[in-house]
Amino acid sequence: MNFFRGVMGGQAAGPQPSGAETIQKLCDRVASSTLLEDRRDAVRALKSLSKKYRMEVGTQAMDHLITILQTDRSDSEILGYALDTLYNIICNDEEEEQDAVTPLPASGKHKNVSMPDENAQKQADDLGTQFTDKFIEDPEHITLLLTLLEDFDFHVRWPGVKLLTSLLKNQGVQVQGIILVSPMGVSRLMDLLADSREVIRNDGLLLLQQLTKGNAAIQKIVAFENAFERLLDIISEEGSSDGGIVVEDCLLLLLNLLKNNSSNQNFFKEGSYIQRMKPWFEVGDDNSGWSAQKVTNLHLMLQLVRVMVSPVNSPGATASCQKSMYQCGLLQQLCTILMATGVPADILTETINTVSEVIRGSQVNQDYFASVNAPSNPPRPAIVVLLMSMVNERQPFVLRCAVLYCFQCFLYKNQKGQGEIVATLLPSTIDANSISAGQLLCGGLFSADSLSNWCAAVALAHALQDNLTQKEQLLRVQLATSLGKPPVSLLQQCTNILSQGDKIVRRGSKVQTRVGLLMLLCTWISNCPIAVTHFLHNQENVPFLTAQISENLGEDERLVQGLCALLLGICILYNDNSLENYTKEKLKQLIEKRIGKENFVEKLGFITKHELYSRAAQKPQPVFPSPEQMLFDHEFTKLVKELEGVITKAVHKSSEEEKKEEEVKKTLEQHDNIVTQYKELIREQDAQIQELKEQVASMTAQHEQMQTTVGQQLSQIQQHKDQYNILKLKLGKENQSQSNNQADSTQMNGLQTEELSQLREEVEELRKQHALLQSQLGDKDALIRSLKSASAQTTEGSAEGSDNTKRLQELDELRSQLQAQSEEITQLKSERQDLLRKAEDGESDTVPSSDGSLDVAKMSELESRLAAQTSETERLKEEAKGLSESRAELEQQLASATSTVAILQTEKTKLQTEVQESKKEQDDLLMLLADQDQKIHSLKLRLKGLGETVEDDDDLDARDQTDDDDEDEDDED
């Protein structure tokens, strides 16, 4: 114990051992001590030295500490010390490493060497990674650690959670793989969220954050372990957005589970968890004094909403989430924050981005957003208020980018919204007393701020995206440039800024402004021949474009040259040749003479080679580090990608090639139409065949069901026959005893007088029902005969199937009537048995009566009627059997009709194949004839070159004509 007192700080005589020697002795004590208390004291001493002498403890004591975890499972205190020691040597956190020093030399004296913070941290990270690799060399160590986490003791579970978190930080992929294959590994870690001790629960959140990073399989397992429910409950308990760091940890874990994981996103939506997000965004009227933690929490909550509706998700999943957010009121709540006062700028920016993606491509959400008004006097639409911020150069850059993204998302696949924006620019709808979106866009387009020019141009281009109607409508917009001068069109004004006047050129020399205007013009006139005609109608536009493209300018102007080449190429591509001076062919000649085809293509390629082009093409949201780098729009990059190759081909093609291409296109269209007709015909026939197959299958099932029913009926009839015979024998015996004993029979008949009267009434009613059944059966027989004659004349399988169905229904009705009649007979027999029992019971009482003989006669009459009813039942069964046979014949006819249809279908397929082969042979013959004509022509040329006289086809035709004339003259002579 003196040794331990020396280690723990007590005074000991003699020279002091070095740190390495002390650690070696402690390790020996841990390995060799038999008493648990000695091992516990040694591990506690190692823990106290593990921060200061991290290297020595890690290299010498790790194996002994792991052995302690395996062997001393019953003592929670030594387990806690061992886990804390392992955590100290593996952890790389800066606060844990602030006392770290360089490794000790082998001698007894050590030196504390201060190193730069970066080098010290890097060395500590390397050391923690090395010890982590050593710990996970055996996967069983991770399994052991997972088993220890099941211990509820605080001193074991908490250091175990911290140790596993450090292992995941240092070697996340390897540790994730071990936990993934460990039985119930993830489930054990999920139990940490249910721990009542907050410190363990909170560290469990940090552990799960590290565990779910970049591993989709673990993310799915965690999600299906009810993680969403637990995390949302914790967020609610902690106060939602007003909560502390625990809410932030929960939100980070939710982001890990949902980001880029479509399965978890679908599970989150199907579990109605989107509805539980709405209370997070309830803000009061007083929004001043937000804490930094609240801003962080709300920022993460908005990011969580964006993850569910991100444009990179599948369109179906995004649309479903957008619908849920509108139905539960989440979109309305976000719009409330958007229009609220006192909201911090970064939260407002993120809210705008979130609303943008919630409404992107969703017509219902876009319509709702268009109806939102700002709480101003007078009320203004939210779109107008946002555009005012976008064109205001005093607003923050990120806020202006967010507003532009919101406007783009509002117009994405929203032709109704595009029409409303363009309508605010038309002369008939302009209101001088209010500010409209169109007025703000025009103001920004022609302002002195280049960023406002670019944003307004891009926003206006999105109002025209894939909408030919609005492109034509925008041509009607007229602008008043100055007093006393006539108004000019918007298209003319845009081209004027690019091409006219020294002052305007100097102002338009800003690359950002010119790029924005050129992108607007390219989007406007693409796929719109009328707009191309209007653009070419200005005689100065084409010379300006050719001059810009042909000049040798600096690096900054190369992008402008490329966009000018793209604009000129669009004029060629969508030219309807309505202007004689600027037809397609003349524009191509102009390019060849003034610019050169190769030079034109090279300048056109400057667009895609620009460093900012690929960045803008990655995602729809405009995210730029600085305003100067804001040059390309995402949708415009799609347009460039679509048109670049087409324009290059169009410039290199001759007029003859274009004519040939048009002929080939027409031929292909005709061929496609023929193929489409055949496909539709085959599809209709397949549908008819499928319908017939379904009818056959249903009739087969009905036939089997009817056979089963008939079998059951036959067995019941046989049982009824047996019962009737037994009753008949009993009745004969009773009649004989009545004739021998008149008094007894008189007494019985006297008792049965009232019952027999009831029996007569029931038999009479049964007779009426039987007559009614006979009449109905006659009608059915007539209907069956008419159906048989109609089926003999019918040739189509579908008609036979419908008639068979009707007959089967009628047969079912007959079967039901037969069954009802059989039940009535059974009831009558049971009543008769009751009468006989009562008669036997009343033999002891003698009541004189003079009507005995008459009652016996009536009983015999009832028996005869019952026999007649039984025979009638047999006859009906025979008729039902006949109907079943006729149904079998009809089914055979249906099968033959089905086979005929299949044969006709086969013949039709064979004929189509022959037609295709004949067409192919004709094409081959035409190719052979063309090749032979070409060879003959080449041979003639060679003969002419050798000096031989060769007659051309025209000469041969002329000679033939002359010979014919000579023959006619001879005939006349």
Secondary structure, DSSP 8 states (H G I E B T S, - for coil): -HHHHHHTT---SS----HHHHHHHHHHHHHH--SHHHHHHHHHHHHHHTTTTHHHHHHHHHHHHHHHHHH-TT-HHHHHHHHHHHHHHH---HHHHTT------SSS--------HHHHHHHHHHHHHHHHHHHTTSHHHHHHHHHHTT---HHHHHHHHHHHHHHHHHSHHHHHHHHHHSTTHHHHHHGGGG-SSHHHHHHHHHHHHHHTTT-HHHHHHHIIIIIHHHHHHHHHHTTGGG--HHHHHHHHHHHHHHTT-HHHHHHHHHTT-SGGGGGGG---S---S--HHHHHHHHHHHHHHHHHT-TTS-HHHHHHHHHHHHHTTHHHHHHHHHH-SS--HHHHHHHHHHHHHHHTT-HHHHHHHHH-EES-SS-EEHHHHHHHHHT-TTS-HHHHHHHHHHHHHHHTT-HHHHHHHHHTTSGGG--TTS--HHHHHHHHHTSS-HHHHHHHHHHHHHTSTT-HHHHHHHTT-EE--STTS--EEHHHHHHHHHHS-HHHHHHHTSHHHHHHHHHHHHHHHTT-HHHHHHHHHSTTHHHHHHHHHHS---HHHHHHHHHHHHHHHHHHHT--S-SGGG-HHHHHHHIIIII-HHHHHHHHTHHHHSHHHHHHHH-SS---SSGGG----HHHHHHHHHHHHHHHHHHH--HHHHHHHHHHHHHHHHHHHHHHHHHHHHHHHHHHHHHHHHHHHHHHHHHHHHHHHHHHHHHHHHHHHHHHHHHHHHHHHHHHHHHH-HHHHHHHHHHHHHHHHHHHHHHHHHHHHHHHHHHHHHHHHHHHHHHHHHHHH---HHHHHHHHHHHHHHHHHHHHHHHHHHHHHHHHHHHHHHHHHHHHHTTTS----S-HHHHHHHHHHHHHHHHHHHHHHHHHHHHHHHHHHHHHHHHHHHHHHHHHHHHHHHHHHHHHHHHHHHHHHHHHHHHHHHHHHHHHHHHHHHHHHTT-----HHHHHHHHHHHHHHHHHHHH-
